[in-house]
Amino acid sequence: MPRITETRTLQWSAEQMFDLVADVRRYAEFLPWVVATRIKSDSDSEMIADMLVGFSALREKFTSRVVKDRPRSIKVEYIDGPLKRLENDWTFREGPDGGCVIDFCVDFTFRSAIFEKLAGQYLDAAFRKMVAAFEKRAEQLYGSKSSSAVSVA
């Protein structure tokens, strides 16, 4: 089961980064491979959302519960889709100079062990591309800032 964790120190506030990550409705605008999203329900503390992900001609729909504790954390709980299991956790804490430190963890299991082994070759690069997309989106929304990253696989 692939598990990827990363810590990033960014110059934007925890509130700004929480809002960016919680804005699932806009993921198709900036995240690679996200074709569309549909919000089934949304409140201050919980969202149920579908996300359509596409790779070439392949399209898969994921349904997730997004548990929000603004501005501290976002926990994504997998409900339905092509995976066997998916957990995705974001924590946001105030960092130096008014910025924030983000801890991100994604842990998942494919239904097919063969597919998991094949996909494992590309997961790290795909993950890095998605993390970069969130940072680029923050630059677009909040202004260009510098960051540093520490990755633990």
C-alpha positions as CSV (number, residue, x, y, z in Angstrom):
1,M,0.0,0.0,0.0
2,P,1.6,3.3,-1.1
3,R,2.0,6.0,1.5
4,I,3.5,9.4,0.8
5,T,4.1,12.1,3.3
6,E,5.4,15.6,2.8
7,T,6.0,18.7,4.9
8,R,6.1,22.1,3.3
9,T,6.8,25.5,4.8
10,L,5.0,28.2,2.9
11,Q,4.8,31.9,3.2
12,W,1.0,32.0,3.1
13,S,-1.1,31.7,6.2
14,A,-2.7,28.5,7.5
15,E,-6.1,30.0,6.9
16,Q,-5.2,30.8,3.2
17,M,-3.9,27.3,2.6
18,F,-6.8,25.6,4.4
19,D,-9.2,27.6,2.2
20,L,-7.3,26.6,-1.0
21,V,-7.3,22.9,-0.1
22,A,-10.9,22.9,1.1
23,D,-12.1,24.5,-2.2
24,V,-12.7,21.1,-3.8
25,R,-15.2,22.7,-6.2
26,R,-12.3,24.4,-8.0
27,Y,-9.8,21.4,-8.2
28,A,-10.5,20.9,-11.9
29,E,-9.2,24.4,-12.6
30,F,-5.7,23.7,-11.4
31,L,-5.1,20.0,-10.4
32,P,-3.6,17.7,-13.0
33,W,-5.9,14.8,-14.0
34,V,-8.9,16.2,-12.2
35,V,-11.6,16.4,-14.9
36,A,-14.6,17.5,-12.8
37,T,-15.9,17.7,-9.2
38,R,-19.4,17.6,-7.9
39,I,-20.2,18.7,-4.3
40,K,-23.1,16.6,-2.9
41,S,-23.2,18.4,0.4
42,D,-21.1,21.0,2.2
43,S,-21.0,22.6,5.6
44,D,-18.4,24.3,7.7
45,S,-17.3,20.9,9.1
46,E,-18.0,18.3,6.4
47,M,-18.3,18.0,2.6
48,I,-19.3,15.0,0.5
49,A,-17.8,15.3,-3.0
50,D,-17.3,13.3,-6.2
51,M,-14.1,13.8,-8.2
52,L,-13.7,12.6,-11.7
53,V,-10.1,11.8,-12.5
54,G,-8.8,11.2,-16.0
55,F,-5.7,9.7,-17.4
56,S,-5.8,9.6,-21.3
57,A,-9.0,7.7,-22.1
58,L,-9.4,6.3,-18.5
59,R,-11.9,8.0,-16.3
60,E,-12.6,7.1,-12.6
61,K,-15.0,8.6,-10.1
62,F,-14.1,8.9,-6.4
63,T,-16.6,9.8,-3.7
64,S,-15.1,11.2,-0.5
65,R,-16.1,12.7,2.8
66,V,-14.0,15.8,3.6
67,V,-13.9,16.5,7.3
68,K,-12.8,20.2,7.9
69,D,-11.5,21.7,11.1
70,R,-10.7,25.3,10.0
71,P,-7.8,26.3,9.9
72,R,-6.1,23.3,11.5
73,S,-6.8,20.2,9.4
74,I,-8.6,18.5,6.5
75,K,-9.2,14.8,6.5
76,V,-10.4,13.0,3.4
77,E,-12.2,9.7,4.0
78,Y,-12.8,7.5,1.0
79,I,-16.4,6.4,0.4
80,D,-16.5,4.8,-3.0
81,G,-14.4,4.4,-6.2
82,P,-11.8,2.3,-7.9
83,L,-9.5,2.0,-4.9
84,K,-9.7,-0.4,-2.0
85,R,-8.8,2.3,0.6
86,L,-7.8,5.9,0.6
87,E,-6.9,8.3,3.5
88,N,-5.6,11.8,2.9
89,D,-4.7,14.1,5.8
90,W,-3.7,17.7,5.8
91,T,-2.6,19.7,8.9
92,F,-1.9,23.4,8.8
93,R,0.0,25.2,11.6
94,E,1.4,28.7,11.9
95,G,5.0,28.9,10.7
96,P,7.7,31.5,10.7
97,D,7.1,35.0,9.5
98,G,3.3,34.7,9.3
99,G,3.5,31.7,7.0
100,C,2.5,28.1,7.7
101,V,3.7,24.6,7.9
102,I,1.7,22.0,6.1
103,D,1.9,18.3,6.8
104,F,0.3,16.1,4.1
105,C,-0.1,12.4,4.0
106,V,-1.9,10.2,1.5
107,D,-2.2,6.4,2.2
108,F,-4.1,4.2,-0.2
109,T,-4.5,0.6,-1.5
110,F,-5.5,-0.4,-5.0
111,R,-8.1,-3.1,-5.5
112,S,-5.6,-4.9,-7.7
113,A,-2.1,-5.8,-6.4
114,I,-0.8,-5.9,-10.0
115,F,-2.1,-2.4,-10.7
116,E,-0.7,-1.2,-7.4
117,K,2.8,-2.5,-8.4
118,L,2.6,-1.0,-11.9
119,A,1.3,2.4,-10.7
120,G,3.9,2.5,-7.9
121,Q,6.5,3.4,-10.5
122,Y,4.7,6.7,-11.3
123,L,3.2,7.6,-8.0
124,D,6.0,9.7,-6.7
125,A,6.2,11.9,-9.8
126,A,2.4,12.2,-9.9
127,F,2.3,13.2,-6.3
128,R,5.0,15.9,-6.8
129,K,3.1,17.3,-9.8
130,M,0.0,17.6,-7.7
131,V,1.8,19.3,-4.7
132,A,3.4,21.7,-7.2
133,A,-0.1,22.5,-8.6
134,F,-1.4,23.5,-5.1
135,E,1.6,25.7,-4.6
136,K,1.2,27.4,-8.0
137,R,-2.5,27.9,-7.2
138,A,-1.5,29.7,-3.9
139,E,0.8,31.9,-5.9
140,Q,-2.0,32.8,-8.3
141,L,-4.5,33.5,-5.5
142,Y,-2.3,35.1,-2.8
143,G,0.9,36.4,-4.6
144,S,4.3,34.9,-5.4
145,K,6.1,33.7,-2.4
146,S,9.1,31.4,-1.7
147,S,8.9,28.0,0.0
148,S,10.9,25.1,1.1
149,A,10.0,21.5,1.0
150,V,11.0,18.4,3.0
151,S,9.7,15.1,1.7
152,V,9.6,11.8,3.5
153,A,8.5,8.7,1.4
